[in-house]
Amino acid sequence: MRFFGIGTSSRRHQRHHRAFYRRDPDRVAGGYKAALSNPKTTRAGRKRAEAELHAMGRSAHVPLMTKIKRALGMHKTPRRQREESRRERQDYSRPTKRRQRRREREYVAREY
């Protein structure tokens, strides 16, 4: 049994929001173009992106060098550089021990 007041407001809000929201065709086409050149996109995904671009009347051309890089699994940035940047992001995301101890002291001081 479904109650009228429960769970309907969120759906109404989504429908209402979509009525006023329009997708920018240039951004949509850009997303499909990105999917064509992304080495992690599946073959089926590339086919669909190409079909969507053709349906929009846009070019689905992918440069030969991009196709070669995709086939060889080459990335724009070297693996070592990607791993270093990932480590740096992880280091900044976690607080240092000094900062963590200071936060704990401040938290304890606020309680009293």
N, C-alpha and C positions, 0 to 999 in steps of 0.2 A: 504494500500500500504506500502510496506516495503522498506526502503532505505538501501543500502548496507553498508554504513559507520556507521550506528547507531545500536548499540546493538550487533554487531557481534564479536567485538574484545574480549569481556569478555568470550564469549562462546568458542572462539578459544583458548584462554589462558587456560581455564579449561581443554579442551580436550588435549592440548599439555602437560599440567602438569601431567595429569593422565597417559600419555604414559610412563613417566619416573618414576612414583611413584609406588612402590609395597608395599602392606600391609604385615606386618610381621605376619606370621601365628601363632607364639607363642603369640603375643599380642592380636590377634583376638580371639584365644582360651581362653586367660585369661579373656577377656571381657565377653565371653559367660559363663565361669565358675563363674565370679562375678555376672552375672545376675541370675544364678541358686541359689546362696546363699543370694541374696539381698531380704529382706522381702517386699520391695515395688514393686517388679516385679510382673506383672500379671501372672495368670496361663498360658495364651496363650503365653506370652513372655518366660516363663520358658520352655514350650513345644518346641517353636521354637529354643531356645538356645540349648536345648538337641538334637534336630534333627540336627542342624548345627554341633555340636560337633561330633555326630555319623558320619555325612557325611565327616568330616575331619579325621575320624579314631581315635578320642581322647575319653578319658573316660569322662562320664558325671556324675560320682559318686558324691553325696552330702552326707556328714556325717549325721548320725541320729540326733546328737545334734543340727546341723544347722537346720534340718527340724523341730525339736521340738521348737526351738527358733522362727523360722518363724511363726509357727502355733500359738504360744502364743504372738507374736508381741514383743518379747524381743529384745532389742538393746545391742550392745557391751558396750556402756557407759550409765550410769544412766541418767535419764531425767534431774535431777537437775544440773549435771555436763555439759550436753549439753546446757542447757539454760544459765548457767553462761558463758560458752565460747562464746556463741552467743552474749550475752550482752557486753562482753569485746571487741569483734570484732566491734560491733556497736560503742562503746565509742571511739575506736581509729580511726574509719573511719571519724567521725565528728570532725572538729577542735574545740578546746576549745574557750571560749569567748575571752580570752586574746590573743590567736593566731589570731583569726578572726579580732579583733580590730587592731592588729599590721599590718596585711596584708592590711586592709583598709587604715591605715595611710601611709603605703609604697606606695600603689597604688595612693593615692591623691598626695603624694610628687613627684611621677614620672611624673604626669600630668603637673606640673608647671615648 
